[in-house]
Each structure stands twice: as structure tokens, then as C-alpha cells.
Amino acid sequence: MKKYLIFIALACISCSEESDTSQIIQQNEANFTLSKNSERTSWNNILVGDTLKFDIKIKNFDDSNDVVYVLKPITSDATKHQQNKIDYNFQEEIKIPAINISGSAKDSVLIKKTRDSIILKKSNSSFFVSILKPGNFTQQYELRKMRLNKYVAGSTQEMLFSAVKIDVYTWNEQTDHSTMFSNSKHSRYYEFTVDDGDQSNDTYLTDSDSKQNTYDALYNGKNYNGNVVIKKPMTFSEKVNTEKAAQTVPNWILSELKITQKRNHEPDNIITYNNLNITQK
């Protein structure tokens, strides 16, 4: 009976020690998960100028008064588009007082501020990335747990995505001058360019031995298709020839630009960009 009681006592001590050890480990860790926010339904059609939302969940969140969690992007590799304020803006959403017509503060509005780092006050938070350049992004984020301004623990997570820059425009030229017997002649062109980045690994929409890219454009109710050529003018609507003056542009929106990637031994990858603004050159 005495041996049995000794065994139980030792087992309890062992359990207590394991519990204490587990608690110490949790207190000295800063593990988190990083995910793409579900509000954006498609992540294969990111454009320069888009703002992306990411969600972060901190595991075993420590809400002690002397603990602070700091999230910051790792900005060491320019070839992977990791430079904050150059390739992208790392942003926090904050509330500021809203000013009404009379000039007095009323309620508040949400704005996004570019930061070097963000303090996270909840286990579930979000941050934003505003895209400034095209390319294949390999972003890395470090979460640091600080206690009384001293480093306690940290960990990193990676996020991959690609962004492109698409310029859609129209231009016109006078091809013949008017004479006593004829009117002047004009031509209007509808074109766009695609830029997928300037680094060696920026090949999102670039053809290769294993991948070919074609496009189908929908403009003013009509389709036009062709092959994607990076940084070269491509046509999205037929040239229009007129007399006396250039054609009046019927619509300043390209309704849809659908790019089809044919890849060896894999299903086609369809990338769709909608409602692209057209500018006059």
C-alpha cells in the first residue's frame, strides 16, 4: 500500500513538471499562421495598385500587460520584391475622426497607414499590402514577442503571389490631309501592354518551353484575341478608320481581359481581369 502511494505521488510530481514545462514553452513562443483573406475570391489576377488583405492568427496568445507582439516584413531580398515602400506598402488599418461639412469631428473613418512594423493587440488580426510594382512576390513576415521591451521569441511565415501591370489605352493619328476634293482621314487604335516584372524570376505571364499565354479581350460587346507578348503593344479592338475626325471612343472601359495559360501536362490556367480603365495617349 505504501509503495502504491509513493508511485501516485511521483506520478503527480511528473505531471506537474510536464505542465510547468509546457506553460514555460508557451510563454516563450510566438507562433502564428498567415492566410489570404477570403474577401478576395481570386488571387491569380492581382494588379499593380491593388490592396491585398492578409489575416494573422497568433497561437497561444499571451494577453499579459507587459507583453507586446510586433509584426514586421523581412525586407532583405530585392529580387523577391521584399522591399517595403518600393515594391509594396505594408499597411495598418486605423480609425481617425471623421470631419463633417461644418468642420467638426463626427464618428470615425478607417484609413490605411504605411508602417515599418505593426503592433498586434489581438490573437486574430489583419494587415494590408498595397502593390507598387509587378513581379513574383516572395514575402516573409516575422512575428516578435516582446516582454518589457525585451525580445522573448519569434517566428516567420511566407506568402507567395504574383502581380502584373496592365496599361490599356487608345490613340489616333491622321493618315491623310483634306483636299479640295476629299476629307481628311483618321485611324484610331485600341491597345494594351502587360508587364510582369523586371527580375529574372518574374515570368508570371511570360511564355516559356512549358507555358504559352494567349488572350481574349471583350470590348464594347466584341471579342478580340491574340498572343501575349510582355511589354509590347497588343490589340484589344479593331482599328477604326474615319473621315474628317478621329472616331469618338464608344466606351472607356475594357470589360474583360482573359488570359489562358497552356501548360505542359497540366490543366489550362485561366486568369481574368475585369473593368480595366482605358486612357487616351
GUSE-855156 format. One record per residue (C-alpha): residue number from 0; residue in three letters; x, y, z. Coordinates in steps of 0.25 Angstrom, whole numbers. Layout:
<recs>
<rec><pos>NUM</pos><code>ALA</code><u>X</u><v>Y</v><w>Z</w></rec>
...
</recs>
This chain:
<recs>
<rec><pos>0</pos><code>MET</code><u>0</u><v>0</v><w>0</w></rec>
<rec><pos>1</pos><code>LYS</code><u>11</u><v>10</v><w>4</w></rec>
<rec><pos>2</pos><code>LYS</code><u>18</u><v>7</v><w>-10</w></rec>
<rec><pos>3</pos><code>TYR</code><u>6</u><v>9</v><w>-17</w></rec>
<rec><pos>4</pos><code>LEU</code><u>4</u><v>23</v><w>-10</w></rec>
<rec><pos>5</pos><code>ILE</code><u>19</u><v>27</v><w>-14</w></rec>
<rec><pos>6</pos><code>PHE</code><u>16</u><v>23</v><w>-28</w></rec>
<rec><pos>7</pos><code>ILE</code><u>4</u><v>32</v><w>-29</w></rec>
<rec><pos>8</pos><code>ALA</code><u>12</u><v>44</v><w>-22</w></rec>
<rec><pos>9</pos><code>LEU</code><u>23</u><v>42</v><w>-32</w></rec>
<rec><pos>10</pos><code>ALA</code><u>13</u><v>42</v><w>-44</w></rec>
<rec><pos>11</pos><code>CYS</code><u>6</u><v>55</v><w>-39</w></rec>
<rec><pos>12</pos><code>ILE</code><u>20</u><v>62</v><w>-38</w></rec>
<rec><pos>13</pos><code>SER</code><u>24</u><v>57</v><w>-52</w></rec>
<rec><pos>14</pos><code>CYS</code><u>10</u><v>62</v><w>-58</w></rec>
<rec><pos>15</pos><code>SER</code><u>12</u><v>76</v><w>-50</w></rec>
<rec><pos>16</pos><code>GLU</code><u>26</u><v>77</v><w>-56</w></rec>
<rec><pos>17</pos><code>GLU</code><u>21</u><v>74</v><w>-70</w></rec>
<rec><pos>18</pos><code>SER</code><u>10</u><v>84</v><w>-68</w></rec>
<rec><pos>19</pos><code>ASP</code><u>20</u><v>95</v><w>-64</w></rec>
<rec><pos>20</pos><code>THR</code><u>30</u><v>92</v><w>-75</w></rec>
<rec><pos>21</pos><code>SER</code><u>18</u><v>93</v><w>-85</w></rec>
<rec><pos>22</pos><code>GLN</code><u>14</u><v>106</v><w>-79</w></rec>
<rec><pos>23</pos><code>ILE</code><u>28</u><v>112</v><w>-80</w></rec>
<rec><pos>24</pos><code>ILE</code><u>29</u><v>107</v><w>-95</w></rec>
<rec><pos>25</pos><code>GLN</code><u>16</u><v>114</v><w>-98</w></rec>
<rec><pos>26</pos><code>GLN</code><u>21</u><v>127</v><w>-91</w></rec>
<rec><pos>27</pos><code>ASN</code><u>34</u><v>127</v><w>-99</w></rec>
<rec><pos>28</pos><code>GLU</code><u>28</u><v>125</v><w>-113</w></rec>
<rec><pos>29</pos><code>ALA</code><u>22</u><v>134</v><w>-124</w></rec>
<rec><pos>30</pos><code>ASN</code><u>16</u><v>124</v><w>-134</w></rec>
<rec><pos>31</pos><code>PHE</code><u>5</u><v>129</v><w>-144</w></rec>
<rec><pos>32</pos><code>THR</code><u>-2</u><v>125</v><w>-156</w></rec>
<rec><pos>33</pos><code>LEU</code><u>-3</u><v>135</v><w>-168</w></rec>
<rec><pos>34</pos><code>SER</code><u>-14</u><v>134</v><w>-179</w></rec>
<rec><pos>35</pos><code>LYS</code><u>-20</u><v>141</v><w>-190</w></rec>
<rec><pos>36</pos><code>ASN</code><u>-33</u><v>148</v><w>-186</w></rec>
<rec><pos>37</pos><code>SER</code><u>-46</u><v>141</v><w>-192</w></rec>
<rec><pos>38</pos><code>GLU</code><u>-52</u><v>155</v><w>-197</w></rec>
<rec><pos>39</pos><code>ARG</code><u>-44</u><v>154</v><w>-209</w></rec>
<rec><pos>40</pos><code>THR</code><u>-49</u><v>142</v><w>-217</w></rec>
<rec><pos>41</pos><code>SER</code><u>-38</u><v>141</v><w>-228</w></rec>
<rec><pos>42</pos><code>TRP</code><u>-23</u><v>143</v><w>-225</w></rec>
<rec><pos>43</pos><code>ASN</code><u>-17</u><v>140</v><w>-238</w></rec>
<rec><pos>44</pos><code>ASN</code><u>-21</u><v>153</v><w>-244</w></rec>
<rec><pos>45</pos><code>ILE</code><u>-14</u><v>163</v><w>-235</w></rec>
<rec><pos>46</pos><code>LEU</code><u>-11</u><v>177</v><w>-242</w></rec>
<rec><pos>47</pos><code>VAL</code><u>-1</u><v>188</v><w>-238</w></rec>
<rec><pos>48</pos><code>GLY</code><u>-10</u><v>197</v><w>-230</w></rec>
<rec><pos>49</pos><code>ASP</code><u>-18</u><v>186</v><w>-223</w></rec>
<rec><pos>50</pos><code>THR</code><u>-18</u><v>186</v><w>-208</w></rec>
<rec><pos>51</pos><code>LEU</code><u>-18</u><v>172</v><w>-202</w></rec>
<rec><pos>52</pos><code>LYS</code><u>-23</u><v>167</v><w>-188</w></rec>
<rec><pos>53</pos><code>PHE</code><u>-16</u><v>157</v><w>-180</w></rec>
<rec><pos>54</pos><code>ASP</code><u>-21</u><v>150</v><w>-167</w></rec>
<rec><pos>55</pos><code>ILE</code><u>-11</u><v>146</v><w>-156</w></rec>
<rec><pos>56</pos><code>LYS</code><u>-15</u><v>137</v><w>-144</w></rec>
<rec><pos>57</pos><code>ILE</code><u>-5</u><v>136</v><w>-132</w></rec>
<rec><pos>58</pos><code>LYS</code><u>-5</u><v>123</v><w>-125</w></rec>
<rec><pos>59</pos><code>ASN</code><u>-5</u><v>123</v><w>-110</w></rec>
<rec><pos>60</pos><code>PHE</code><u>-7</u><v>138</v><w>-110</w></rec>
<rec><pos>61</pos><code>ASP</code><u>-1</u><v>144</v><w>-97</w></rec>
<rec><pos>62</pos><code>ASP</code><u>-10</u><v>155</v><w>-92</w></rec>
<rec><pos>63</pos><code>SER</code><u>-1</u><v>159</v><w>-81</w></rec>
<rec><pos>64</pos><code>ASN</code><u>0</u><v>174</v><w>-79</w></rec>
<rec><pos>65</pos><code>ASP</code><u>15</u><v>174</v><w>-81</w></rec>
<rec><pos>66</pos><code>VAL</code><u>15</u><v>166</v><w>-94</w></rec>
<rec><pos>67</pos><code>VAL</code><u>14</u><v>172</v><w>-108</w></rec>
<rec><pos>68</pos><code>TYR</code><u>14</u><v>165</v><w>-121</w></rec>
<rec><pos>69</pos><code>VAL</code><u>21</u><v>172</v><w>-133</w></rec>
<rec><pos>70</pos><code>LEU</code><u>19</u><v>168</v><w>-147</w></rec>
<rec><pos>71</pos><code>LYS</code><u>29</u><v>173</v><w>-158</w></rec>
<rec><pos>72</pos><code>PRO</code><u>32</u><v>169</v><w>-172</w></rec>
<rec><pos>73</pos><code>ILE</code><u>46</u><v>164</v><w>-176</w></rec>
<rec><pos>74</pos><code>THR</code><u>52</u><v>173</v><w>-186</w></rec>
<rec><pos>75</pos><code>SER</code><u>65</u><v>167</v><w>-189</w></rec>
<rec><pos>76</pos><code>ASP</code><u>63</u><v>162</v><w>-204</w></rec>
<rec><pos>77</pos><code>ALA</code><u>60</u><v>172</v><w>-215</w></rec>
<rec><pos>78</pos><code>THR</code><u>60</u><v>160</v><w>-225</w></rec>
<rec><pos>79</pos><code>LYS</code><u>48</u><v>155</v><w>-218</w></rec>
<rec><pos>80</pos><code>HIS</code><u>41</u><v>168</v><w>-217</w></rec>
<rec><pos>81</pos><code>GLN</code><u>42</u><v>169</v><w>-202</w></rec>
<rec><pos>82</pos><code>GLN</code><u>45</u><v>184</v><w>-201</w></rec>
<rec><pos>83</pos><code>ASN</code><u>35</u><v>191</v><w>-193</w></rec>
<rec><pos>84</pos><code>LYS</code><u>31</u><v>205</v><w>-199</w></rec>
<rec><pos>85</pos><code>ILE</code><u>38</u><v>201</v><w>-212</w></rec>
<rec><pos>86</pos><code>ASP</code><u>31</u><v>188</v><w>-217</w></rec>
<rec><pos>87</pos><code>TYR</code><u>19</u><v>190</v><w>-208</w></rec>
<rec><pos>88</pos><code>ASN</code><u>14</u><v>197</v><w>-196</w></rec>
<rec><pos>89</pos><code>PHE</code><u>12</u><v>189</v><w>-183</w></rec>
<rec><pos>90</pos><code>GLN</code><u>-1</u><v>196</v><w>-176</w></rec>
<rec><pos>91</pos><code>GLU</code><u>-9</u><v>196</v><w>-164</w></rec>
<rec><pos>92</pos><code>GLU</code><u>-23</u><v>200</v><w>-163</w></rec>
<rec><pos>93</pos><code>ILE</code><u>-26</u><v>211</v><w>-153</w></rec>
<rec><pos>94</pos><code>LYS</code><u>-38</u><v>219</v><w>-149</w></rec>
<rec><pos>95</pos><code>ILE</code><u>-38</u><v>234</v><w>-150</w></rec>
<rec><pos>96</pos><code>PRO</code><u>-48</u><v>245</v><w>-146</w></rec>
<rec><pos>97</pos><code>ALA</code><u>-58</u><v>248</v><w>-158</w></rec>
<rec><pos>98</pos><code>ILE</code><u>-59</u><v>263</v><w>-161</w></rec>
<rec><pos>99</pos><code>ASN</code><u>-73</u><v>267</v><w>-166</w></rec>
<rec><pos>100</pos><code>ILE</code><u>-77</u><v>279</v><w>-174</w></rec>
<rec><pos>101</pos><code>SER</code><u>-77</u><v>288</v><w>-163</w></rec>
<rec><pos>102</pos><code>GLY</code><u>-63</u><v>284</v><w>-159</w></rec>
<rec><pos>103</pos><code>SER</code><u>-66</u><v>277</v><w>-146</w></rec>
<rec><pos>104</pos><code>ALA</code><u>-62</u><v>263</v><w>-143</w></rec>
<rec><pos>105</pos><code>LYS</code><u>-73</u><v>253</v><w>-144</w></rec>
<rec><pos>106</pos><code>ASP</code><u>-71</u><v>238</v><w>-143</w></rec>
<rec><pos>107</pos><code>SER</code><u>-59</u><v>232</v><w>-149</w></rec>
<rec><pos>108</pos><code>VAL</code><u>-54</u><v>226</v><w>-163</w></rec>
<rec><pos>109</pos><code>LEU</code><u>-44</u><v>215</v><w>-166</w></rec>
<rec><pos>110</pos><code>ILE</code><u>-31</u><v>219</v><w>-173</w></rec>
<rec><pos>111</pos><code>LYS</code><u>-19</u><v>211</v><w>-177</w></rec>
<rec><pos>112</pos><code>LYS</code><u>-5</u><v>215</v><w>-172</w></rec>
<rec><pos>113</pos><code>THR</code><u>8</u><v>210</v><w>-177</w></rec>
<rec><pos>114</pos><code>ARG</code><u>17</u><v>205</v><w>-166</w></rec>
<rec><pos>115</pos><code>ASP</code><u>31</u><v>198</v><w>-164</w></rec>
<rec><pos>116</pos><code>SER</code><u>24</u><v>189</v><w>-153</w></rec>
<rec><pos>117</pos><code>ILE</code><u>11</u><v>187</v><w>-147</w></rec>
<rec><pos>118</pos><code>ILE</code><u>7</u><v>184</v><w>-132</w></rec>
<rec><pos>119</pos><code>LEU</code><u>-3</u><v>173</v><w>-131</w></rec>
<rec><pos>120</pos><code>LYS</code><u>-13</u><v>174</v><w>-119</w></rec>
<rec><pos>121</pos><code>LYS</code><u>-22</u><v>162</v><w>-122</w></rec>
<rec><pos>122</pos><code>SER</code><u>-19</u><v>148</v><w>-126</w></rec>
<rec><pos>123</pos><code>ASN</code><u>-27</u><v>150</v><w>-139</w></rec>
<rec><pos>124</pos><code>SER</code><u>-23</u><v>162</v><w>-147</w></rec>
<rec><pos>125</pos><code>SER</code><u>-21</u><v>167</v><w>-161</w></rec>
<rec><pos>126</pos><code>PHE</code><u>-12</u><v>175</v><w>-169</w></rec>
<rec><pos>127</pos><code>PHE</code><u>-11</u><v>181</v><w>-183</w></rec>
<rec><pos>128</pos><code>VAL</code><u>-1</u><v>181</v><w>-195</w></rec>
<rec><pos>129</pos><code>SER</code><u>-2</u><v>191</v><w>-206</w></rec>
<rec><pos>130</pos><code>ILE</code><u>5</u><v>187</v><w>-218</w></rec>
<rec><pos>131</pos><code>LEU</code><u>14</u><v>197</v><w>-225</w></rec>
<rec><pos>132</pos><code>LYS</code><u>22</u><v>188</v><w>-235</w></rec>
<rec><pos>133</pos><code>PRO</code><u>19</u><v>176</v><w>-243</w></rec>
<rec><pos>134</pos><code>GLY</code><u>26</u><v>163</v><w>-241</w></rec>
<rec><pos>135</pos><code>ASN</code><u>26</u><v>149</v><w>-234</w></rec>
<rec><pos>136</pos><code>PHE</code><u>26</u><v>153</v><w>-219</w></rec>
<rec><pos>137</pos><code>THR</code><u>32</u><v>144</v><w>-208</w></rec>
<rec><pos>138</pos><code>GLN</code><u>28</u><v>152</v><w>-196</w></rec>
<rec><pos>139</pos><code>GLN</code><u>33</u><v>148</v><w>-182</w></rec>
<rec><pos>140</pos><code>TYR</code><u>28</u><v>153</v><w>-169</w></rec>
<rec><pos>141</pos><code>GLU</code><u>34</u><v>152</v><w>-155</w></rec>
<rec><pos>142</pos><code>LEU</code><u>25</u><v>152</v><w>-142</w></rec>
<rec><pos>143</pos><code>ARG</code><u>33</u><v>156</v><w>-130</w></rec>
<rec><pos>144</pos><code>LYS</code><u>28</u><v>154</v><w>-115</w></rec>
<rec><pos>145</pos><code>MET</code><u>33</u><v>165</v><w>-106</w></rec>
<rec><pos>146</pos><code>ARG</code><u>33</u><v>166</v><w>-91</w></rec>
<rec><pos>147</pos><code>LEU</code><u>36</u><v>179</v><w>-85</w></rec>
<rec><pos>148</pos><code>ASN</code><u>43</u><v>183</v><w>-98</w></rec>
<rec><pos>149</pos><code>LYS</code><u>52</u><v>171</v><w>-98</w></rec>
<rec><pos>150</pos><code>TYR</code><u>51</u><v>160</v><w>-109</w></rec>
<rec><pos>151</pos><code>VAL</code><u>45</u><v>147</v><w>-104</w></rec>
<rec><pos>152</pos><code>ALA</code><u>42</u><v>139</v><w>-116</w></rec>
<rec><pos>153</pos><code>GLY</code><u>40</u><v>140</v><w>-131</w></rec>
<rec><pos>154</pos><code>SER</code><u>36</u><v>132</v><w>-143</w></rec>
<rec><pos>155</pos><code>THR</code><u>34</u><v>135</v><w>-158</w></rec>
<rec><pos>156</pos><code>GLN</code><u>23</u><v>132</v><w>-169</w></rec>
<rec><pos>157</pos><code>GLU</code><u>24</u><v>133</v><w>-184</w></rec>
<rec><pos>158</pos><code>MET</code><u>14</u><v>138</v><w>-194</w></rec>
<rec><pos>159</pos><code>LEU</code><u>15</u><v>136</v><w>-209</w></rec>
<rec><pos>160</pos><code>PHE</code><u>7</u><v>143</v><w>-220</w></rec>
<rec><pos>161</pos><code>SER</code><u>9</u><v>150</v><w>-234</w></rec>
<rec><pos>162</pos><code>ALA</code><u>5</u><v>163</v><w>-239</w></rec>
<rec><pos>163</pos><code>VAL</code><u>5</u><v>170</v><w>-252</w></rec>
<rec><pos>164</pos><code>LYS</code><u>3</u><v>184</v><w>-258</w></rec>
<rec><pos>165</pos><code>ILE</code><u>-7</u><v>185</v><w>-270</w></rec>
<rec><pos>166</pos><code>ASP</code><u>-8</u><v>198</v><w>-277</w></rec>
<rec><pos>167</pos><code>VAL</code><u>-20</u><v>200</v><w>-286</w></rec>
<rec><pos>168</pos><code>TYR</code><u>-20</u><v>211</v><w>-296</w></rec>
<rec><pos>169</pos><code>THR</code><u>-25</u><v>217</v><w>-309</w></rec>
<rec><pos>170</pos><code>TRP</code><u>-18</u><v>226</v><w>-319</w></rec>
<rec><pos>171</pos><code>ASN</code><u>-21</u><v>232</v><w>-332</w></rec>
<rec><pos>172</pos><code>GLU</code><u>-14</u><v>238</v><w>-344</w></rec>
<rec><pos>173</pos><code>GLN</code><u>-17</u><v>246</v><w>-356</w></rec>
<rec><pos>174</pos><code>THR</code><u>-14</u><v>238</v><w>-368</w></rec>
<rec><pos>175</pos><code>ASP</code><u>-17</u><v>247</v><w>-379</w></rec>
<rec><pos>176</pos><code>HIS</code><u>-20</u><v>262</v><w>-380</w></rec>
<rec><pos>177</pos><code>SER</code><u>-32</u><v>268</v><w>-386</w></rec>
<rec><pos>178</pos><code>THR</code><u>-32</u><v>274</v><w>-400</w></rec>
<rec><pos>179</pos><code>MET</code><u>-42</u><v>282</v><w>-409</w></rec>
<rec><pos>180</pos><code>PHE</code><u>-48</u><v>268</v><w>-413</w></rec>
<rec><pos>181</pos><code>SER</code><u>-47</u><v>259</v><w>-401</w></rec>
<rec><pos>182</pos><code>ASN</code><u>-48</u><v>259</v><w>-386</w></rec>
<rec><pos>183</pos><code>SER</code><u>-36</u><v>257</v><w>-376</w></rec>
<rec><pos>184</pos><code>LYS</code><u>-34</u><v>242</v><w>-372</w></rec>
<rec><pos>185</pos><code>HIS</code><u>-32</u><v>237</v><w>-358</w></rec>
<rec><pos>186</pos><code>SER</code><u>-29</u><v>224</v><w>-351</w></rec>
<rec><pos>187</pos><code>ARG</code><u>-32</u><v>220</v><w>-336</w></rec>
<rec><pos>188</pos><code>TYR</code><u>-25</u><v>209</v><w>-329</w></rec>
<rec><pos>189</pos><code>TYR</code><u>-28</u><v>201</v><w>-317</w></rec>
<rec><pos>190</pos><code>GLU</code><u>-16</u><v>195</v><w>-310</w></rec>
<rec><pos>191</pos><code>PHE</code><u>-11</u><v>190</v><w>-296</w></rec>
<rec><pos>192</pos><code>THR</code><u>2</u><v>185</v><w>-290</w></rec>
<rec><pos>193</pos><code>VAL</code><u>6</u><v>175</v><w>-280</w></rec>
<rec><pos>194</pos><code>ASP</code><u>18</u><v>176</v><w>-270</w></rec>
<rec><pos>195</pos><code>ASP</code><u>20</u><v>164</v><w>-261</w></rec>
<rec><pos>196</pos><code>GLY</code><u>33</u><v>170</v><w>-254</w></rec>
<rec><pos>197</pos><code>ASP</code><u>48</u><v>173</v><w>-256</w></rec>
<rec><pos>198</pos><code>GLN</code><u>54</u><v>162</v><w>-248</w></rec>
<rec><pos>199</pos><code>SER</code><u>60</u><v>149</v><w>-255</w></rec>
<rec><pos>200</pos><code>ASN</code><u>49</u><v>141</v><w>-248</w></rec>
<rec><pos>201</pos><code>ASP</code><u>37</u><v>150</v><w>-252</w></rec>
<rec><pos>202</pos><code>THR</code><u>31</u><v>141</v><w>-262</w></rec>
<rec><pos>203</pos><code>TYR</code><u>17</u><v>140</v><w>-258</w></rec>
<rec><pos>204</pos><code>LEU</code><u>11</u><v>143</v><w>-272</w></rec>
<rec><pos>205</pos><code>THR</code><u>24</u><v>141</v><w>-280</w></rec>
<rec><pos>206</pos><code>ASP</code><u>24</u><v>130</v><w>-290</w></rec>
<rec><pos>207</pos><code>SER</code><u>34</u><v>118</v><w>-288</w></rec>
<rec><pos>208</pos><code>ASP</code><u>36</u><v>104</v><w>-293</w></rec>
<rec><pos>209</pos><code>SER</code><u>26</u><v>99</v><w>-283</w></rec>
<rec><pos>210</pos><code>LYS</code><u>16</u><v>110</v><w>-283</w></rec>
<rec><pos>211</pos><code>GLN</code><u>9</u><v>119</v><w>-294</w></rec>
<rec><pos>212</pos><code>ASN</code><u>0</u><v>130</v><w>-292</w></rec>
<rec><pos>213</pos><code>THR</code><u>-12</u><v>135</v><w>-301</w></rec>
<rec><pos>214</pos><code>TYR</code><u>-22</u><v>146</v><w>-298</w></rec>
<rec><pos>215</pos><code>ASP</code><u>-37</u><v>149</v><w>-301</w></rec>
<rec><pos>216</pos><code>ALA</code><u>-42</u><v>163</v><w>-299</w></rec>
<rec><pos>217</pos><code>LEU</code><u>-56</u><v>167</v><w>-298</w></rec>
<rec><pos>218</pos><code>TYR</code><u>-58</u><v>182</v><w>-302</w></rec>
<rec><pos>219</pos><code>ASN</code><u>-71</u><v>189</v><w>-306</w></rec>
<rec><pos>220</pos><code>GLY</code><u>-78</u><v>175</v><w>-308</w></rec>
<rec><pos>221</pos><code>LYS</code><u>-68</u><v>169</v><w>-317</w></rec>
<rec><pos>222</pos><code>ASN</code><u>-56</u><v>160</v><w>-315</w></rec>
<rec><pos>223</pos><code>TYR</code><u>-42</u><v>161</v><w>-320</w></rec>
<rec><pos>224</pos><code>ASN</code><u>-31</u><v>150</v><w>-317</w></rec>
<rec><pos>225</pos><code>GLY</code><u>-16</u><v>148</v><w>-319</w></rec>
<rec><pos>226</pos><code>ASN</code><u>-3</u><v>144</v><w>-313</w></rec>
<rec><pos>227</pos><code>VAL</code><u>2</u><v>151</v><w>-300</w></rec>
<rec><pos>228</pos><code>VAL</code><u>15</u><v>158</v><w>-302</w></rec>
<rec><pos>229</pos><code>ILE</code><u>21</u><v>164</v><w>-290</w></rec>
<rec><pos>230</pos><code>LYS</code><u>24</u><v>179</v><w>-291</w></rec>
<rec><pos>231</pos><code>LYS</code><u>19</u><v>180</v><w>-305</w></rec>
<rec><pos>232</pos><code>PRO</code><u>7</u><v>187</v><w>-310</w></rec>
<rec><pos>233</pos><code>MET</code><u>-5</u><v>177</v><w>-313</w></rec>
<rec><pos>234</pos><code>THR</code><u>-18</u><v>180</v><w>-319</w></rec>
<rec><pos>235</pos><code>PHE</code><u>-32</u><v>178</v><w>-312</w></rec>
<rec><pos>236</pos><code>SER</code><u>-41</u><v>184</v><w>-323</w></rec>
<rec><pos>237</pos><code>GLU</code><u>-40</u><v>186</v><w>-338</w></rec>
<rec><pos>238</pos><code>LYS</code><u>-34</u><v>199</v><w>-343</w></rec>
<rec><pos>239</pos><code>VAL</code><u>-45</u><v>209</v><w>-347</w></rec>
<rec><pos>240</pos><code>ASN</code><u>-43</u><v>218</v><w>-360</w></rec>
<rec><pos>241</pos><code>THR</code><u>-52</u><v>230</v><w>-361</w></rec>
<rec><pos>242</pos><code>GLU</code><u>-52</u><v>243</v><w>-369</w></rec>
<rec><pos>243</pos><code>LYS</code><u>-52</u><v>258</v><w>-364</w></rec>
<rec><pos>244</pos><code>ALA</code><u>-48</u><v>254</v><w>-350</w></rec>
<rec><pos>245</pos><code>ALA</code><u>-44</u><v>242</v><w>-341</w></rec>
<rec><pos>246</pos><code>GLN</code><u>-55</u><v>233</v><w>-336</w></rec>
<rec><pos>247</pos><code>THR</code><u>-61</u><v>236</v><w>-323</w></rec>
<rec><pos>248</pos><code>VAL</code><u>-57</u><v>226</v><w>-313</w></rec>
<rec><pos>249</pos><code>PRO</code><u>-70</u><v>218</v><w>-310</w></rec>
<rec><pos>250</pos><code>ASN</code><u>-66</u><v>212</v><w>-296</w></rec>
<rec><pos>251</pos><code>TRP</code><u>-55</u><v>216</v><w>-287</w></rec>
<rec><pos>252</pos><code>ILE</code><u>-55</u><v>202</v><w>-280</w></rec>
<rec><pos>253</pos><code>LEU</code><u>-49</u><v>189</v><w>-285</w></rec>
<rec><pos>254</pos><code>SER</code><u>-60</u><v>179</v><w>-280</w></rec>
<rec><pos>255</pos><code>GLU</code><u>-51</u><v>167</v><w>-279</w></rec>
<rec><pos>256</pos><code>LEU</code><u>-37</u><v>162</v><w>-282</w></rec>
<rec><pos>257</pos><code>LYS</code><u>-36</u><v>147</v><w>-281</w></rec>
<rec><pos>258</pos><code>ILE</code><u>-22</u><v>141</v><w>-281</w></rec>
<rec><pos>259</pos><code>THR</code><u>-21</u><v>126</v><w>-284</w></rec>
<rec><pos>260</pos><code>GLN</code><u>-8</u><v>119</v><w>-279</w></rec>
<rec><pos>261</pos><code>LYS</code><u>-6</u><v>106</v><w>-286</w></rec>
<rec><pos>262</pos><code>ARG</code><u>4</u><v>97</v><w>-278</w></rec>
<rec><pos>263</pos><code>ASN</code><u>10</u><v>84</v><w>-282</w></rec>
<rec><pos>264</pos><code>HIS</code><u>3</u><v>72</v><w>-275</w></rec>
<rec><pos>265</pos><code>GLU</code><u>-6</u><v>82</v><w>-267</w></rec>
<rec><pos>266</pos><code>PRO</code><u>-20</u><v>88</v><w>-268</w></rec>
<rec><pos>267</pos><code>ASP</code><u>-21</u><v>102</v><w>-274</w></rec>
<rec><pos>268</pos><code>ASN</code><u>-19</u><v>113</v><w>-264</w></rec>
<rec><pos>269</pos><code>ILE</code><u>-30</u><v>124</v><w>-267</w></rec>
<rec><pos>270</pos><code>ILE</code><u>-27</u><v>138</v><w>-262</w></rec>
<rec><pos>271</pos><code>THR</code><u>-37</u><v>149</v><w>-263</w></rec>
<rec><pos>272</pos><code>TYR</code><u>-36</u><v>164</v><w>-261</w></rec>
<rec><pos>273</pos><code>ASN</code><u>-49</u><v>171</v><w>-261</w></rec>
<rec><pos>274</pos><code>ASN</code><u>-53</u><v>186</v><w>-264</w></rec>
<rec><pos>275</pos><code>LEU</code><u>-40</u><v>192</v><w>-268</w></rec>
<rec><pos>276</pos><code>ASN</code><u>-39</u><v>207</v><w>-270</w></rec>
<rec><pos>277</pos><code>ILE</code><u>-35</u><v>212</v><w>-284</w></rec>
<rec><pos>278</pos><code>THR</code><u>-27</u><v>225</v><w>-285</w></rec>
<rec><pos>279</pos><code>GLN</code><u>-24</u><v>234</v><w>-297</w></rec>
<rec><pos>280</pos><code>LYS</code><u>-10</u><v>234</v><w>-302</w></rec>
</recs>
